[in-house]
Amino acid sequence: MTTERYGYRAYPSGDQRRALSRSFGCARVVYNDFLAERARLREAGEHKDISFSKTASVVTTGAKATPDRAWLSEVSSVVLQQSVRQAERAYRNWFDSLSGKHLLRTPKTPLIRGKDFPG
């Protein structure tokens, strides 16, 4: 069985570029907020009591209700949910590396994403 790969290039208009930039920025903020909240819970010793889904609710739905994060409502919730899933997967990989199930060279907590992060 052979699989073929195709490459596509997109040329978004100015409005599309702004919408994509807004979506990527919101995804980065939610990802970083998730990591910060889990780190805060870990330092307080509450990380085992509060599930990932509860943390996800706090950093997405709860954040939209606050005045300083109300702009998260401007993008699709799918973008925010996927960002939370990526952060959760990063934590699961870290936990697996600590237990020996997932081999990483040096197990580290997931890293905060900067504005220049490619994905």
A tleap script that builds the chain and sets N, CA, C and O, in Angstrom:
source leaprc.protein.ff14SB
mol = sequence {
  NMET THR THR GLU ARG TYR GLY TYR ARG ALA
  TYR PRO SER GLY ASP GLN ARG ARG ALA LEU
  SER ARG SER PHE GLY CYS ALA ARG VAL VAL
  TYR ASN ASP PHE LEU ALA GLU ARG ALA ARG
  LEU ARG GLU ALA GLY GLU HIE LYS ASP ILE
  SER PHE SER LYS THR ALA SER VAL VAL THR
  THR GLY ALA LYS ALA THR PRO ASP ARG ALA
  TRP LEU SER GLU VAL SER SER VAL VAL LEU
  GLN GLN SER VAL ARG GLN ALA GLU ARG ALA
  TYR ARG ASN TRP PHE ASP SER LEU SER GLY
  LYS HIE LEU LEU ARG THR PRO LYS THR PRO
  LEU ILE ARG GLY LYS ASP PHE PRO CGLY
}
set mol.1.N position { 0.836 -1.176 0.000 }
set mol.1.CA position { 0.000 0.000 0.000 }
set mol.1.C position { 0.884 1.243 0.000 }
set mol.1.O position { 1.760 1.392 0.852 }
set mol.2.N position { 0.657 2.095 -0.922 }
set mol.2.CA position { 1.428 3.326 -0.992 }
set mol.2.C position { 0.554 4.498 -0.568 }
set mol.2.O position { -0.646 4.538 -0.839 }
set mol.3.N position { 1.168 5.413 0.079 }
set mol.3.CA position { 0.453 6.632 0.450 }
set mol.3.C position { 1.136 7.791 -0.238 }
set mol.3.O position { 2.363 7.854 -0.323 }
set mol.4.N position { 0.335 8.691 -0.720 }
set mol.4.CA position { 0.861 9.872 -1.380 }
set mol.4.C position { 0.674 11.070 -0.475 }
set mol.4.O position { -0.318 11.183 0.244 }
set mol.5.N position { 1.632 11.947 -0.523 }
set mol.5.CA position { 1.551 13.166 0.259 }
set mol.5.C position { 1.411 14.345 -0.673 }
set mol.5.O position { 2.017 14.398 -1.743 }
set mol.6.N position { 0.610 15.276 -0.248 }
set mol.6.CA position { 0.401 16.486 -1.013 }
set mol.6.C position { 0.734 17.682 -0.142 }
set mol.6.O position { 0.447 17.692 1.055 }
set mol.7.N position { 1.326 18.664 -0.735 }
set mol.7.CA position { 1.618 19.895 -0.020 }
set mol.7.C position { 0.731 21.006 -0.549 }
set mol.7.O position { 0.543 21.133 -1.759 }
set mol.8.N position { 0.195 21.796 0.335 }
set mol.8.CA position { -0.648 22.911 -0.054 }
set mol.8.C position { -0.129 24.174 0.595 }
set mol.8.O position { 0.392 24.140 1.709 }
set mol.9.N position { -0.266 25.248 -0.077 }
set mol.9.CA position { 0.139 26.542 0.460 }
set mol.9.C position { -1.103 27.423 0.493 }
set mol.9.O position { -1.873 27.473 -0.466 }
set mol.10.N position { -1.282 28.103 1.593 }
set mol.10.CA position { -2.427 28.997 1.749 }
set mol.10.C position { -1.945 30.439 1.698 }
set mol.10.O position { -0.873 30.771 2.205 }
set mol.11.N position { -2.737 31.267 1.092 }
set mol.11.CA position { -2.450 32.698 1.012 }
set mol.11.C position { -3.648 33.453 1.591 }
set mol.11.O position { -4.497 33.943 0.846 }
set mol.12.N position { -3.713 33.542 2.920 }
set mol.12.CA position { -4.877 34.193 3.524 }
set mol.12.C position { -4.882 35.697 3.265 }
set mol.12.O position { -3.838 36.340 3.152 }
set mol.13.N position { -6.093 36.227 3.176 }
set mol.13.CA position { -6.244 37.673 3.006 }
set mol.13.C position { -5.925 38.359 4.332 }
set mol.13.O position { -5.637 37.694 5.327 }
set mol.14.N position { -5.976 39.657 4.342 }
set mol.14.CA position { -5.671 40.410 5.559 }
set mol.14.C position { -6.602 40.057 6.708 }
set mol.14.O position { -6.143 39.862 7.834 }
set mol.15.N position { -7.913 39.969 6.443 }
set mol.15.CA position { -8.876 39.610 7.488 }
set mol.15.C position { -8.653 38.182 7.972 }
set mol.15.O position { -8.751 37.906 9.168 }
set mol.16.N position { -8.356 37.285 7.055 }
set mol.16.CA position { -8.103 35.894 7.432 }
set mol.16.C position { -6.833 35.784 8.267 }
set mol.16.O position { -6.777 35.016 9.227 }
set mol.17.N position { -5.811 36.562 7.892 }
set mol.17.CA position { -4.567 36.566 8.674 }
set mol.17.C position { -4.809 37.037 10.095 }
set mol.17.O position { -4.268 36.472 11.046 }
set mol.18.N position { -5.628 38.081 10.240 }
set mol.18.CA position { -5.945 38.588 11.577 }
set mol.18.C position { -6.726 37.548 12.386 }
set mol.18.O position { -6.472 37.375 13.578 }
set mol.19.N position { -7.669 36.858 11.748 }
set mol.19.CA position { -8.452 35.829 12.443 }
set mol.19.C position { -7.560 34.660 12.857 }
set mol.19.O position { -7.699 34.132 13.960 }
set mol.20.N position { -6.655 34.259 11.986 }
set mol.20.CA position { -5.732 33.177 12.333 }
set mol.20.C position { -4.802 33.594 13.463 }
set mol.20.O position { -4.545 32.817 14.383 }
set mol.21.N position { -4.307 34.804 13.392 }
set mol.21.CA position { -3.422 35.311 14.433 }
set mol.21.C position { -4.145 35.360 15.779 }
set mol.21.O position { -3.575 35.002 16.810 }
set mol.22.N position { -5.397 35.803 15.763 }
set mol.22.CA position { -6.186 35.855 16.991 }
set mol.22.C position { -6.396 34.446 17.551 }
set mol.22.O position { -6.273 34.232 18.757 }
set mol.23.N position { -6.710 33.491 16.682 }
set mol.23.CA position { -6.925 32.109 17.123 }
set mol.23.C position { -5.653 31.505 17.700 }
set mol.23.O position { -5.690 30.869 18.753 }
set mol.24.N position { -4.524 31.701 17.016 }
set mol.24.CA position { -3.255 31.167 17.509 }
set mol.24.C position { -2.866 31.806 18.837 }
set mol.24.O position { -2.375 31.128 19.739 }
set mol.25.N position { -3.087 33.112 18.954 }
set mol.25.CA position { -2.764 33.806 20.191 }
set mol.25.C position { -3.616 33.321 21.353 }
set mol.25.O position { -3.107 33.114 22.454 }
set mol.26.N position { -4.913 33.138 21.115 }
set mol.26.CA position { -5.797 32.643 22.171 }
set mol.26.C position { -5.419 31.222 22.569 }
set mol.26.O position { -5.448 30.881 23.752 }
set mol.27.N position { -5.064 30.392 21.593 }
set mol.27.CA position { -4.653 29.018 21.893 }
set mol.27.C position { -3.394 29.019 22.755 }
set mol.27.O position { -3.285 28.231 23.695 }
set mol.28.N position { -2.454 29.889 22.444 }
set mol.28.CA position { -1.212 29.979 23.220 }
set mol.28.C position { -1.499 30.436 24.650 }
set mol.28.O position { -0.935 29.897 25.602 }
set mol.29.N position { -2.364 31.416 24.796 }
set mol.29.CA position { -2.699 31.930 26.125 }
set mol.29.C position { -3.385 30.857 26.962 }
set mol.29.O position { -3.061 30.695 28.139 }
set mol.30.N position { -4.328 30.120 26.374 }
set mol.30.CA position { -5.035 29.069 27.112 }
set mol.30.C position { -4.073 27.946 27.492 }
set mol.30.O position { -4.140 27.429 28.607 }
set mol.31.N position { -3.185 27.566 26.584 }
set mol.31.CA position { -2.182 26.537 26.871 }
set mol.31.C position { -1.312 26.965 28.057 }
set mol.31.O position { -1.101 26.193 28.993 }
set mol.32.N position { -0.817 28.189 28.006 }
set mol.32.CA position { 0.037 28.699 29.085 }
set mol.32.C position { -0.738 28.844 30.397 }
set mol.32.O position { -0.198 28.571 31.469 }
set mol.33.N position { -2.003 29.272 30.317 }
set mol.33.CA position { -2.832 29.376 31.523 }
set mol.33.C position { -3.050 28.005 32.148 }
set mol.33.O position { -3.035 27.864 33.371 }
set mol.34.N position { -3.255 26.990 31.301 }
set mol.34.CA position { -3.435 25.628 31.803 }
set mol.34.C position { -2.179 25.170 32.539 }
set mol.34.O position { -2.266 24.635 33.644 }
set mol.35.N position { -1.019 25.377 31.934 }
set mol.35.CA position { 0.228 24.980 32.584 }
set mol.35.C position { 0.444 25.733 33.894 }
set mol.35.O position { 0.882 25.149 34.885 }
set mol.36.N position { 0.136 27.026 33.897 }
set mol.36.CA position { 0.314 27.830 35.105 }
set mol.36.C position { -0.631 27.365 36.211 }
set mol.36.O position { -0.237 27.299 37.376 }
set mol.37.N position { -1.862 27.046 35.857 }
set mol.37.CA position { -2.829 26.582 36.851 }
set mol.37.C position { -2.418 25.232 37.422 }
set mol.37.O position { -2.524 25.017 38.629 }
set mol.38.N position { -1.948 24.315 36.570 }
set mol.38.CA position { -1.501 23.005 37.064 }
set mol.38.C position { -0.257 23.162 37.949 }
set mol.38.O position { -0.119 22.460 38.950 }
set mol.39.N position { 0.639 24.073 37.586 }
set mol.39.CA position { 1.825 24.316 38.416 }
set mol.39.C position { 1.424 24.893 39.768 }
set mol.39.O position { 1.991 24.523 40.797 }
set mol.40.N position { 0.449 25.798 39.768 }
set mol.40.CA position { -0.040 26.381 41.020 }
set mol.40.C position { -0.660 25.296 41.902 }
set mol.40.O position { -0.424 25.258 43.110 }
set mol.41.N position { -1.453 24.417 41.290 }
set mol.41.CA position { -2.069 23.328 42.043 }
set mol.41.C position { -1.020 22.363 42.587 }
set mol.41.O position { -1.139 21.862 43.705 }
set mol.42.N position { 0.015 22.109 41.772 }
set mol.42.CA position { 1.079 21.190 42.204 }
set mol.42.C position { 1.829 21.771 43.401 }
set mol.42.O position { 2.133 21.050 44.352 }
set mol.43.N position { 2.127 23.061 43.361 }
set mol.43.CA position { 2.829 23.709 44.463 }
set mol.43.C position { 1.980 23.745 45.732 }
set mol.43.O position { 2.508 23.675 46.842 }
set mol.44.N position { 0.656 23.856 45.562 }
set mol.44.CA position { -0.246 23.893 46.712 }
set mol.44.C position { -0.582 22.484 47.210 }
set mol.44.O position { -1.228 22.328 48.247 }
set mol.45.N position { -0.147 21.467 46.477 }
set mol.45.CA position { -0.428 20.094 46.867 }
set mol.45.C position { -1.830 19.636 46.532 }
set mol.45.O position { -2.286 18.614 47.044 }
set mol.46.N position { -2.531 20.381 45.672 }
set mol.46.CA position { -3.913 20.064 45.313 }
set mol.46.C position { -4.033 19.399 43.946 }
set mol.46.O position { -5.147 19.131 43.498 }
set mol.47.N position { -2.919 19.128 43.275 }
set mol.47.CA position { -2.969 18.631 41.905 }
set mol.47.C position { -3.621 17.256 41.795 }
set mol.47.O position { -4.149 16.920 40.736 }
set mol.48.N position { -3.600 16.468 42.839 }
set mol.48.CA position { -4.243 15.150 42.783 }
set mol.48.C position { -5.737 15.247 43.058 }
set mol.48.O position { -6.494 14.350 42.688 }
set mol.49.N position { -6.169 16.325 43.703 }
set mol.49.CA position { -7.578 16.495 44.043 }
set mol.49.C position { -8.395 17.087 42.898 }
set mol.49.O position { -9.600 16.852 42.807 }
set mol.50.N position { -7.749 17.847 42.031 }
set mol.50.CA position { -8.462 18.538 40.953 }
set mol.50.C position { -8.064 17.928 39.625 }
set mol.50.O position { -6.881 17.845 39.294 }
set mol.51.N position { -9.068 17.499 38.863 }
set mol.51.CA position { -8.822 16.794 37.609 }
set mol.51.C position { -8.397 17.751 36.500 }
set mol.51.O position { -8.527 18.969 36.623 }
set mol.52.N position { -7.886 17.172 35.417 }
set mol.52.CA position { -7.515 17.965 34.252 }
set mol.52.C position { -8.744 18.642 33.652 }
set mol.52.O position { -8.667 19.784 33.199 }
set mol.53.N position { -9.887 17.936 33.647 }
set mol.53.CA position { -11.087 18.528 33.054 }
set mol.53.C position { -11.567 19.740 33.856 }
set mol.53.O position { -12.060 20.709 33.277 }
set mol.54.N position { -11.427 19.691 35.181 }
set mol.54.CA position { -11.785 20.844 36.003 }
set mol.54.C position { -10.841 22.017 35.721 }
set mol.54.O position { -11.272 23.167 35.644 }
set mol.55.N position { -9.561 21.713 35.571 }
set mol.55.CA position { -8.595 22.761 35.232 }
set mol.55.C position { -8.915 23.342 33.860 }
set mol.55.O position { -8.822 24.554 33.663 }
set mol.56.N position { -9.290 22.488 32.911 }
set mol.56.CA position { -9.648 22.953 31.569 }
set mol.56.C position { -10.841 23.891 31.620 }
set mol.56.O position { -10.876 24.900 30.916 }
set mol.57.N position { -11.814 23.560 32.449 }
set mol.57.CA position { -12.985 24.417 32.597 }
set mol.57.C position { -12.614 25.775 33.171 }
set mol.57.O position { -13.148 26.802 32.753 }
set mol.58.N position { -11.702 25.776 34.125 }
set mol.58.CA position { -11.274 27.036 34.746 }
set mol.58.C position { -10.575 27.935 33.732 }
set mol.58.O position { -10.829 29.139 33.692 }
set mol.59.N position { -9.687 27.352 32.902 }
set mol.59.CA position { -8.891 28.186 31.993 }
set mol.59.C position { -9.622 28.538 30.697 }
set mol.59.O position { -9.161 29.407 29.957 }
set mol.60.N position { -10.736 27.892 30.408 }
set mol.60.CA position { -11.493 28.264 29.210 }
set mol.60.C position { -12.783 28.973 29.597 }
set mol.60.O position { -12.884 30.191 29.452 }
set mol.61.N position { -13.759 28.236 30.081 }
set mol.61.CA position { -15.058 28.809 30.409 }
set mol.61.C position { -14.957 29.849 31.521 }
set mol.61.O position { -15.536 30.931 31.423 }
set mol.62.N position { -14.228 29.520 32.565 }
set mol.62.CA position { -14.071 30.468 33.675 }
set mol.62.C position { -13.336 31.720 33.263 }
set mol.62.O position { -13.671 32.818 33.707 }
set mol.63.N position { -12.338 31.566 32.419 }
set mol.63.CA position { -11.558 32.731 31.989 }
set mol.63.C position { -12.379 33.669 31.115 }
set mol.63.O position { -12.197 34.885 31.170 }
set mol.64.N position { -13.283 33.114 30.305 }
set mol.64.CA position { -14.117 33.955 29.449 }
set mol.64.C position { -15.019 34.877 30.260 }
set mol.64.O position { -15.411 35.942 29.783 }
set mol.65.N position { -15.349 34.473 31.480 }
set mol.65.CA position { -16.239 35.261 32.318 }
set mol.65.C position { -15.523 36.428 33.002 }
set mol.65.O position { -16.174 37.333 33.524 }
set mol.66.N position { -14.201 36.410 33.001 }
set mol.66.CA position { -13.461 37.495 33.636 }
set mol.66.C position { -13.232 38.626 32.638 }
set mol.66.O position { -13.074 38.367 31.445 }
set mol.67.N position { -13.211 39.869 33.102 }
set mol.67.CA position { -13.037 40.996 32.186 }
set mol.67.C position { -11.693 40.993 31.444 }
set mol.67.O position { -11.630 41.415 30.290 }
set mol.68.N position { -10.624 40.525 32.092 }
set mol.68.CA position { -9.317 40.575 31.442 }
set mol.68.C position { -9.110 39.441 30.428 }
set mol.68.O position { -8.144 39.478 29.664 }
set mol.69.N position { -9.992 38.439 30.404 }
set mol.69.CA position { -9.887 37.350 29.421 }
set mol.69.C position { -11.171 37.202 28.591 }
set mol.69.O position { -11.360 36.173 27.942 }
set mol.70.N position { -12.035 38.187 28.600 }
set mol.70.CA position { -13.299 38.114 27.859 }
set mol.70.C position { -13.067 37.971 26.348 }
set mol.70.O position { -13.920 37.437 25.640 }
set mol.71.N position { -11.947 38.434 25.867 }
set mol.71.CA position { -11.635 38.350 24.438 }
set mol.71.C position { -11.453 36.915 23.960 }
set mol.71.O position { -11.418 36.681 22.752 }
set mol.72.N position { -11.335 35.941 24.870 }
set mol.72.CA position { -11.257 34.538 24.464 }
set mol.72.C position { -12.557 34.078 23.809 }
set mol.72.O position { -12.564 33.092 23.072 }
set mol.73.N position { -13.650 34.781 24.070 }
set mol.73.CA position { -14.939 34.439 23.462 }
set mol.73.C position { -14.987 34.772 21.983 }
set mol.73.O position { -15.911 34.343 21.291 }
set mol.74.N position { -14.028 35.519 21.482 }
set mol.74.CA position { -14.019 35.929 20.083 }
set mol.74.C position { -13.597 34.820 19.130 }
set mol.74.O position { -13.828 34.922 17.926 }
set mol.75.N position { -12.980 33.762 19.651 }
set mol.75.CA position { -12.537 32.669 18.782 }
set mol.75.C position { -13.376 31.428 19.048 }
set mol.75.O position { -14.093 31.349 20.046 }
set mol.76.N position { -13.277 30.477 18.156 }
set mol.76.CA position { -14.012 29.225 18.296 }
set mol.76.C position { -13.561 28.478 19.544 }
set mol.76.O position { -12.375 28.452 19.870 }
set mol.77.N position { -14.514 27.876 20.233 }
set mol.77.CA position { -14.177 27.108 21.433 }
set mol.77.C position { -13.372 25.861 21.082 }
set mol.77.O position { -12.668 25.320 21.934 }
set mol.78.N position { -13.468 25.403 19.847 }
set mol.78.CA position { -12.705 24.230 19.406 }
set mol.78.C position { -11.209 24.507 19.504 }
set mol.78.O position { -10.437 23.632 19.896 }
set mol.79.N position { -10.803 25.707 19.153 }
set mol.79.CA position { -9.392 26.102 19.235 }
set mol.79.C position { -8.914 26.028 20.678 }
set mol.79.O position { -7.825 25.523 20.951 }
set mol.80.N position { -9.719 26.525 21.591 }
set mol.80.CA position { -9.344 26.534 22.997 }
set mol.80.C position { -9.322 25.119 23.581 }
set mol.80.O position { -8.426 24.780 24.354 }
set mol.81.N position { -10.300 24.301 23.217 }
set mol.81.CA position { -10.356 22.927 23.707 }
set mol.81.C position { -9.172 22.118 23.201 }
set mol.81.O position { -8.602 21.320 23.945 }
set mol.82.N position { -8.798 22.316 21.944 }
set mol.82.CA position { -7.655 21.595 21.395 }
set mol.82.C position { -6.364 22.015 22.089 }
set mol.82.O position { -5.486 21.186 22.331 }
set mol.83.N position { -6.252 23.276 22.403 }
set mol.83.CA position { -5.076 23.765 23.113 }
set mol.83.C position { -4.973 23.127 24.493 }
set mol.83.O position { -3.882 22.766 24.933 }
set mol.84.N position { -6.101 22.990 25.172 }
set mol.84.CA position { -6.120 22.331 26.480 }
set mol.84.C position { -5.738 20.861 26.336 }
set mol.84.O position { -4.998 20.327 27.162 }
set mol.85.N position { -6.241 20.203 25.285 }
set mol.85.CA position { -5.878 18.798 25.047 }
set mol.85.C position { -4.380 18.637 24.824 }
set mol.85.O position { -3.780 17.671 25.296 }
set mol.86.N position { -3.776 19.581 24.105 }
set mol.86.CA position { -2.334 19.523 23.878 }
set mol.86.C position { -1.564 19.700 25.184 }
set mol.86.O position { -0.566 19.016 25.412 }
set mol.87.N position { -2.016 20.600 26.031 }
set mol.87.CA position { -1.357 20.799 27.326 }
set mol.87.C position { -1.522 19.561 28.201 }
set mol.87.O position { -0.585 19.151 28.886 }
set mol.88.N position { -2.704 18.972 28.177 }
set mol.88.CA position { -2.932 17.754 28.954 }
set mol.88.C position { -2.051 16.614 28.459 }
set mol.88.O position { -1.504 15.858 29.261 }
set mol.89.N position { -1.911 16.488 27.146 }
set mol.89.CA position { -1.051 15.454 26.566 }
set mol.89.C position { 0.401 15.682 26.961 }
set mol.89.O position { 1.128 14.726 27.232 }
set mol.90.N position { 0.826 16.938 26.997 }
set mol.90.CA position { 2.192 17.244 27.422 }
set mol.90.C position { 2.407 16.795 28.865 }
set mol.90.O position { 3.461 16.252 29.194 }
set mol.91.N position { 1.413 17.019 29.727 }
set mol.91.CA position { 1.520 16.565 31.110 }
set mol.91.C position { 1.526 15.045 31.194 }
set mol.91.O position { 2.302 14.472 31.959 }
set mol.92.N position { 0.679 14.391 30.424 }
set mol.92.CA position { 0.630 12.924 30.451 }
set mol.92.C position { 1.979 12.342 29.996 }
set mol.92.O position { 2.466 11.377 30.586 }
set mol.93.N position { 2.574 12.920 28.961 }
set mol.93.CA position { 3.893 12.459 28.511 }
set mol.93.C position { 4.942 12.651 29.601 }
set mol.93.O position { 5.815 11.803 29.786 }
set mol.94.N position { 4.856 13.763 30.317 }
set mol.94.CA position { 5.794 14.019 31.406 }
set mol.94.C position { 5.617 12.993 32.523 }
set mol.94.O position { 6.593 12.446 33.038 }
set mol.95.N position { 4.357 12.740 32.891 }
set mol.95.CA position { 4.100 11.740 33.933 }
set mol.95.C position { 4.592 10.363 33.495 }
set mol.95.O position { 5.186 9.631 34.286 }
set mol.96.N position { 4.341 10.012 32.226 }
set mol.96.CA position { 4.794 8.714 31.715 }
set mol.96.C position { 6.310 8.624 31.705 }
set mol.96.O position { 6.866 7.555 31.955 }
set mol.97.N position { 6.987 9.729 31.420 }
set mol.97.CA position { 8.456 9.707 31.413 }
set mol.97.C position { 9.004 9.543 32.830 }
set mol.97.O position { 10.045 8.918 33.030 }
set mol.98.N position { 8.299 10.108 33.812 }
set mol.98.CA position { 8.738 9.958 35.203 }
set mol.98.C position { 8.569 8.520 35.688 }
set mol.98.O position { 9.366 8.028 36.487 }
set mol.99.N position { 7.522 7.851 35.198 }
set mol.99.CA position { 7.265 6.476 35.638 }
set mol.99.C position { 8.007 5.454 34.789 }
set mol.99.O position { 8.022 4.272 35.132 }
set mol.100.N position { 8.625 5.879 33.686 }
set mol.100.CA position { 9.387 4.968 32.840 }
set mol.100.C position { 8.606 4.401 31.669 }
set mol.100.O position { 9.159 3.638 30.877 }
set mol.101.N position { 7.324 4.757 31.540 }
set mol.101.CA position { 6.521 4.256 30.423 }
set mol.101.C position { 6.867 4.959 29.112 }
set mol.101.O position { 6.792 4.354 28.043 }
set mol.102.N position { 7.234 6.204 29.192 }
set mol.102.CA position { 7.544 7.019 28.016 }
set mol.102.C position { 8.956 7.534 28.208 }
set mol.102.O position { 9.218 8.291 29.143 }
set mol.103.N position { 9.851 7.142 27.353 }
set mol.103.CA position { 11.254 7.484 27.557 }
set mol.103.C position { 11.608 8.821 26.918 }
set mol.103.O position { 11.562 8.982 25.698 }
set mol.104.N position { 11.951 9.748 27.751 }
set mol.104.CA position { 12.483 11.033 27.309 }
set mol.104.C position { 13.906 11.137 27.832 }
set mol.104.O position { 14.242 10.548 28.860 }
set mol.105.N position { 14.729 11.876 27.134 }
set mol.105.CA position { 16.114 12.021 27.599 }
set mol.105.C position { 16.167 12.633 28.992 }
set mol.105.O position { 16.780 12.073 29.901 }
set mol.106.N position { 15.534 13.763 29.151 }
set mol.106.CA position { 15.470 14.403 30.467 }
set mol.106.C position { 14.029 14.809 30.720 }
set mol.106.O position { 13.537 15.746 30.092 }
set mol.107.N position { 13.346 14.128 31.620 }
set mol.107.CA position { 11.958 14.484 31.904 }
set mol.107.C position { 11.849 15.889 32.481 }
set mol.107.O position { 12.441 16.191 33.518 }
set mol.108.N position { 11.095 16.738 31.810 }
set mol.108.CA position { 10.862 18.104 32.274 }
set mol.108.C position { 9.367 18.376 32.225 }
set mol.108.O position { 8.628 17.765 31.453 }
set mol.109.N position { 8.947 19.298 33.060 }
set mol.109.CA position { 7.551 19.713 32.985 }
set mol.109.C position { 7.326 20.390 31.636 }
set mol.109.O position { 8.272 20.910 31.044 }
set mol.110.N position { 6.086 20.391 31.140 }
set mol.110.CA position { 5.814 21.071 29.869 }
set mol.110.C position { 6.214 22.535 29.925 }
set mol.110.O position { 6.090 23.185 30.963 }
set mol.111.N position { 6.691 23.043 28.811 }
set mol.111.CA position { 7.212 24.409 28.748 }
set mol.111.C position { 6.159 25.401 28.285 }
set mol.111.O position { 5.281 25.070 27.488 }
set mol.112.N position { 6.259 26.604 28.788 }
set mol.112.CA position { 5.398 27.706 28.368 }
set mol.112.C position { 5.705 28.042 26.914 }
set mol.112.O position { 6.865 28.053 26.502 }
set mol.113.N position { 4.662 28.313 26.144 }
set mol.113.CA position { 4.840 28.669 24.737 }
set mol.113.C position { 4.955 30.183 24.591 }
set mol.113.O position { 4.136 30.940 25.111 }
set mol.114.N position { 5.991 30.601 23.872 }
set mol.114.CA position { 6.181 32.007 23.589 }
set mol.114.C position { 5.494 32.388 22.293 }
set mol.114.O position { 4.918 31.530 21.623 }
set mol.115.N position { 5.543 33.637 21.935 }
set mol.115.CA position { 4.885 34.107 20.722 }
set mol.115.C position { 5.512 33.535 19.459 }
set mol.115.O position { 4.854 33.477 18.420 }
set mol.116.N position { 6.777 33.111 19.529 }
set mol.116.CA position { 7.447 32.580 18.352 }
set mol.116.C position { 7.322 31.073 18.239 }
set mol.116.O position { 7.965 30.468 17.381 }
set mol.117.N position { 6.499 30.440 19.098 }
set mol.117.CA position { 6.340 28.990 19.051 }
set mol.117.C position { 5.711 28.598 17.725 }
set mol.117.O position { 4.721 29.208 17.322 }
set mol.118.N position { 6.259 27.589 17.023 }
set mol.118.CA position { 5.755 27.261 15.687 }
set mol.118.C position { 4.421 26.537 15.667 }
set mol.118.O position { 3.758 26.576 14.630 }
set mol.119.N position { 3.979 25.889 16.713 }
set mol.119.CA position { 2.758 25.096 16.631 }
set mol.119.C position { 1.859 25.345 17.688 }
set mol.119.O position { 0.787 24.742 17.742 }
savepdb mol mol.pdb
quit
